[in-house]
């Protein structure tokens, strides 16, 4: 039940209004959590890529030290 019009209910918070606000808060929370999950997934990919690069650099350094 949408209660976007408070006419006649000035100063009164109805149970329906409380439920509507809680549902909206829940939707907003899910949006935030979804964005965080996407950012974490991207961060994990970046970390994996960086670890791979660091491993290559360490391997190249070992090869250069062995050749010297």
N, C-alpha and C positions, 0 to 999 in steps of 0.2 A: 504494500500500500504506500504510494507516494504521497507525502505530506509537504509539498513544496510551498503551500500557501498556509501561513500561520494565522490568517485572518480569523478572528474569533477565539484564538488560542494564545493571545498575547500574554507572555509571562508564564505560560503553562507548558511544561515539557511533557508530552504524552509518551506513553510506552511505545507507541508506534514510531514516534520520532527518535526515541532512544535506539530502537531496533534498527531503524533506517541508518542512523549514524554509525552504529556498530558494523553493519553490513558494508557501508562505504569504507570504513576504516580497514576492514578485513580485505576488501578489494585492493586498497592502496598498499597494504602490507604485502600482499601476494605480488604486486607489481615490483616492489622494492626487492623482495627476495628473488624474484626471477632475474632482475637486472644484476644482482649480486652473484647469482649462480653463473650467469653468462660471463661476468668479469673474472670470476675465479677460474672458469674453464679456459679463458683466454690467457690468464696469468700462468696457469699450469703449462699451456703450450709454449709460452715464451720461455719459461724456466727450463723446460725440456730442451728447447732449441739452444739456449745458452749453455746448458750442461754439455750438449753434444759438441758445441764449438770449443768449449774449454777442454774437453777430452781430446779433440783434434789438436789443439795447440800444445797440450802436454805431450801427446804422441810425437808431434813434429819436433818439439824441443828435445825429447829423448833421442830421436833419430839424429839430430844435429850433434848432440853430445857424443853419440857413439861414433860418428864419422870423424870427429876431431882428434 
